[in-house]
Amino acid sequence: MRNPLQEQLLKAGLAKKGKVDQIAREQAKQRQGKAPTAAPEDKIDAQQLQAQRAERDRALAAERNAQAHARELAAQIRQIVDANKVKREGEISYRFTDGDKIHSVLVNESLRTQLAKGALVVVRSGDGYELLPRAAAEKVRERDASAIVLDHGQSAESASESEDDEYYSQFKVPDDLTW
């Protein structure tokens, strides 16, 4: 890969073979485009850029992990509800509030008394609502407390509710009153 001038200089004895080989190597390196080493400022900028990319990648990975964990919890709740839901039957409409809306489920007399005593809990399931026994509802509560819509057996009552209960206890309410 020597040029004709180098060949002529070698034949005439005006150049040494080692020197010609060294020049040929340097020319080959230049053709391959090997650039000189980067300046220290460029290295610092590259390190900062790499650190920013790594931080962004960590943030994205954490967000993906959080979304995967939320999907996993939702799947576990769905599985618990499907495995433990109580069959609803009857023609009594049991009304409850979910947020600012009133919803109802059809139950019979025994399911209604179990709901009132807190043995059964109303849980949000997709677009509808299901009845779960207390043990299964506690498993759901561990995963996502917002999935539980109605729980009369929950012992956490606020002080204002207990004051209201004391005040209204002086008024008699008929036993057959349903709403």
ROTI-987470 format. One record per atom (N, C-alpha, C): x, y, z. Coordinates in steps of 0.1 Angstrom, whole numbers, padded with zeros to 4 digits, always signed. Example, Ala and Ser with C-alpha at 12.3 -4.5 7.8 and 13.67 -1.06 7.14 Angstrom:
% ROTI-987470
+0132-0057+0078+0123-0045+0078+0132-0033+0078+0128-0022+0071+0137-0011+0071+0129+0000+0079
END
This chain:
% ROTI-987470
+0008-0012+0000+0000+0000+0000+0009+0013+0000+0021+0011-0005+0030+0022-0006+0027+0030-0019+0030+0042-0019+0028+0050-0031+0041+0048-0040+0040+0051-0052+0051+0049-0061+0063+0057-0058+0062+0069-0052+0073+0077-0048+0082+0070-0037+0074+0064-0027+0081+0056-0017+0089+0045-0023+0083+0038-0032+0089+0026-0039+0102+0031-0046+0102+0042-0053+0113+0047-0060+0125+0051-0050+0121+0058-0039+0131+0062-0029+0137+0049-0023+0130+0039-0021+0135+0027-0015+0145+0020-0025+0142+0020-0037+0150+0013-0047+0163+0021-0049+0162+0035-0048+0174+0043-0050+0183+0043-0037+0178+0038-0026+0185+0037-0014+0185+0050-0006+0176+0059-0009+0175+0072-0002+0167+0071+0010+0159+0061+0012+0150+0060+0024+0152+0046+0029+0150+0045+0042+0151+0032+0049+0137+0025+0050+0137+0012+0049+0124+0004+0049+0116+0007+0061+0122+0007+0073+0115+0010+0086+0108+0023+0086+0115+0033+0081+0109+0047+0080+0097+0047+0071+0098+0040+0060+0087+0040+0050+0075+0033+0056+0078+0022+0063+0067+0014+0070+0060+0023+0080+0068+0030+0088+0062+0039+0099+0053+0050+0092+0058+0056+0082+0050+0066+0075+0037+0060+0069+0038+0048+0064+0026+0041+0058+0016+0039+0069+0021+0034+0081+0011+0032+0092+0004+0045+0096+0012+0056+0097+0006+0069+0101-0004+0073+0091-0001+0071+0078-0011+0075+0068-0023+0067+0068-0022+0054+0071-0033+0045+0073-0042+0050+0084-0036+0053+0095-0043+0058+0107-0051+0071+0104-0045+0080+0096-0052+0092+0092-0063+0089+0083-0062+0080+0074-0073+0076+0065-0085+0070+0073-0082+0062+0083-0092+0056+0091-0100+0066+0100-0094+0078+0101-0101+0088+0108-0100+0088+0123-0089+0083+0128-0088+0083+0143-0085+0097+0147-0094+0102+0156-0092+0116+0160-0083+0116+0173-0077+0127+0175-0069+0128+0187-0078+0127+0199-0072+0125+0211-0080+0123+0223-0088+0136+0226-0099+0135+0233-0108+0146+0236-0101+0154+0247-0105+0167+0247-0100+0176+0257-0106+0173+0270-0100+0177+0282-0106+0174+0295-0120+0180+0296-0123+0192+0291-0136+0198+0292-0147+0189+0285-0143+0183+0274-0152+0175+0267-0155+0162+0275-0145+0157+0282-0147+0145+0290-0156+0148+0302-0155+0160+0308-0163+0164+0319-0178+0166+0314-0180+0172+0302-0193+0174+0297-0199+0160+0294-0191+0151+0289-0196+0138+0285-0200+0130+0298-0192+0132+0309-0196+0125+0321-0209+0131+0327-0210+0144+0326-0222+0150+0332-0235+0146+0324-0233+0145+0311-0244+0140+0302-0247+0126+0305-0237+0118+0307-0239+0104+0311-0246+0103+0324-0242+0111+0334-0249+0111+0347-0263+0115+0346-0266+0125+0338-0280+0129+0336-0289+0118+0330-0283+0111+0320-0290+0100+0314-0293+0089+0324-0283+0086+0332-0284+0075+0342-0295+0079+0352-0296+0092+0356-0306+0096+0365-0320+0095+0359-0321+0099+0347-0334+0099+0339-0338+0084+0338-0329+0075+0335-0332+0061+0333-0336+0055+0346-0330+0059+0357-0334+0054+0370-0348+0059+0374-0351+0072+0371-0365+0077+0373-0375+0070+0365-0372+0067+0352-0382+0060+0344-0384+0046+0349-0373+0039+0353-0374+0026+0358-0382+0025+0371-0381+0035+0380-0388+0036+0392-0403+0038+0389-0406+0046+0379-0420+0048+0375-0426+0036+0369-0419+0029+0360-0424+0016+0355-0426+0006+0366-0417+0005+0376-0419-0004+0387-0431-0001+0395-0434+0012+0397-0445+0016+0405-0458+0012+0397-0458+0014+0384-0470+0011+0376-0472-0005+0376-0461-0012+0375-0462-0027+0375-0467-0031+0389-0463-0025+0400-0468-0029+0413-0482-0025+0415-0487-0014+0409-0501-0011+0410-0510-0021+0402-0505-0024+0390-0512-0035+0382-0513-0048+0390-0502-0051+0396-0501-0064+0404-0511-0064+0415-0512-0052+0423-0522-0051+0434-0536-0052+0429-0539-0045+0417-0552-0046+0412-0556-0060+0408-0546-0067+0402-0549-0081+0398-0552-0090+0411-0544-0087+0421-0546-0095+0434-0560-0092+0440-0564-0079+0439-0577-0076+0444-0588-0082+0436-0587-0082+0423-0596-0088+0414-0598-0103+0417-0586-0109+0419-0586-0124+0422-0593-0127+0436-0590-0119+0446-0597-0121+0459-0612-0119+0458-0616-0108+0451-0630-0106+0449-0637-0117+0442-0631-0122+0431-0637-0133+0423-0638-0146+0431-0628-0148+0439-0628-0161+0447-0637-0161+0459-0640-0149+0465-0647-0148+0477-0660-0141+0477-0665-0136+0465-0677-0128+0465-0689-0137+0469-0698-0130+0475-0711-0137+0480-0721-0135+0469-0728-0146+0467-0739-0146+0456-0750-0137+0461-0753-0127+0453-0764-0117+0456-0777-0123+0451-0787-0123+0459-0800-0127+0455-0810-0120+0464-0821-0117+0458-0832-0111+0466-0837-0099+0458-0847-0092+0464-0853-0081+0458-0853-0068+0466-0846-0069+0478-0845-0057+0486-0833-0049+0481-0835-0036+0478-0825-0027+0473-0817-0022+0485-0805-0025+0486-0796-0020+0497-0788-0008+0491-0791+0004+0496-0784+0016+0491-0772+0020+0499-0762+0025+0492-0750+0030+0499-0744+0041+0490-0735+0049+0496-0729+0060+0489-0715+0056+0485-0711+0060+0473-0698+0058+0468-0693+0072+0462-0685+0078+0470-0681+0092+0467-0693+0101+0469-0698+0108+0459-0710+0116+0460-0722+0111+0454-0722+0098+0450-0733+0092+0443-0739+0080+0452-0752+0078+0450-0759+0067+0458-0760+0056+0448-0756+0044+0452-0757+0032+0444-0765+0022+0452-0770+0011+0446-0777+0001+0453-0774-0013+0447-0775-0023+0456-0774-0037+0452-0786-0044+0457-0791-0054+0450-0802-0062+0454-0798-0073+0463-0804-0074+0475-0800-0084+0485-0813-0090+0491-0812-0101+0498-0823-0107+0506-0822-0102+0520-0831-0106+0529-0831-0102+0543-0818-0106+0550-0814-0118+0548-0802-0123+0556-0789-0115+0552-0788-0113+0539-0776-0105+0534-0777-0090+0539-0789-0085+0540-0791-0071+0545-0786-0070+0560-0790-0080+0568-0787-0080+0582-0771-0082+0584-0766-0091+0575-0751-0093+0576-0744-0080+0572-0749-0073+0562-0743-0060+0558-0744-0050+0570-0755-0049+0576-0758-0040+0587-0749-0043+0599-0747-0056+0602-0738-0059+0613-0723-0058+0610-0720-0058+0597-0706-0057+0594-0699-0070+0590-0707-0080+0589-0702-0094+0586-0698-0094+0571-0706-0086+0563-0703-0085+0548-0699-0070+0545-0691-0069+0535-0686-0056+0531-0688-0054+0516-0691-0042+0512-0693-0039+0498-0680-0034+0492-0676-0040+0481-0663-0037+0475-0665-0033+0460-0658-0023+0456-0658-0019+0442-0651-0030+0433-0658-0035+0423-0652-0045+0414-0655-0041+0400-0645-0035+0394-0646-0031+0380-0657-0019+0379-0667-0021+0372-0678-0011+0371-0689-0014+0381-0689-0025+0387-0700-0029+0397-0695-0030+0411-0703-0036+0419-0700-0038+0433-0703-0052+0437-0695-0058+0446-0696-0071+0451-0697-0071+0466-0703-0082+0472-0703-0084+0486-0692-0094+0490-0684-0091+0500-0673-0099+0504-0675-0102+0519-0671-0114+0524-0670-0116+0538-0659-0107+0544-0659-0105+0557-0650-0096+0564-0635-0101+0562-0632-0113+0563-0618-0118+0562-0613-0115+0548-0620-0117+0538-0616-0113+0524-0615-0098+0522-0624-0091+0529-0623-0076+0528-0610-0071+0535-0606-0077+0545-0594-0073+0552-0582-0075+0542-0582-0086+0535-0571-0088+0525-0571-0077+0514-0583-0073+0510-0584-0062+0500-0580-0049+0506-0583-0047+0519-0580-0034+0526-0565-0033+0527-0557-0044+0529-0543-0044+0530-0537-0039+0516-0543-0043+0505-0538-0040+0492-0542-0026+0487-0555-0023+0489-0560-0009+0485-0573-0006+0493-0572+0003+0503-0583+0006+0511-0594+0013+0503-0590+0020+0492-0601+0027+0485-0610+0018+0477-0607+0005+0476-0616-0004+0469-0628-0008+0478-0627-0006+0491-0638-0009+0500-0647+0003+0500-0660+0001+0497-0670+0012+0496-0678+0013+0509-0682+0002+0514-0691+0002+0526-0686-0009+0536-0684-0005+0548-0680-0014+0559-0685-0009+0572-0697-0015+0576-0703-0011+0588-0696-0017+0600-0687-0027+0599-0680-0033+0610-0667-0026+0613-0664-0016+0606-0651-0009+0608-0652-0001+0621-0642-0004+0630-0642+0002+0643-0637+0017+0643-0632+0022+0633-0626+0035+0632-0637+0045+0630-0643+0050+0641-0654+0060+0639-0648+0073+0645-0652+0084+0638-0647+0097+0643-0655+0102+0655-0650+0111+0663-0656+0116+0675-0669+0123+0672-0670+0130+0661-0682+0137+0657-0694+0127+0655-0691+0116+0648-0701+0106+0646-0706+0100+0659-0697+0098+0669-0702+0092+0681-0710+0102+0689-0707+0115+0688-0715+0126+0694-0729+0126+0688-0729+0125+0675-0742+0125+0668-0750+0113+0672-0744+0102+0673-0751+0089+0677-0757+0091+0691-0750+0098+0700-0755+0100+0714-0767+0109+0713-0766+0120+0705-0777+0129+0704-0790+0123+0698-0788+0115+0688-0800+0109+0681-0805+0096+0688-0798+0091+0698-0802+0080+0705-0815+0082+0713-0818+0095+0716-0830+0098+0724-0842+0098+0715-0841+0097+0702-0853+0096+0693-0855+0082+0689-0868+0078+0690-0872+0064+0686-0873+0063+0671-0868+0052+0665-0869+0050+0651-0877+0037+0649-0887+0037+0640-0894+0024+0638-0885+0013+0633-0887+0001+0637-0878-0010+0633-0880-0014+0618-0892-0011+0612-0895-0015+0599-0891-0005+0589-0884+0006+0593-0880+0017+0584-0868+0012+0575-0870+0013+0562-0859+0011+0552-0860+0022+0542-0848+0025+0537-0848+0036+0527-0843+0031+0514
END
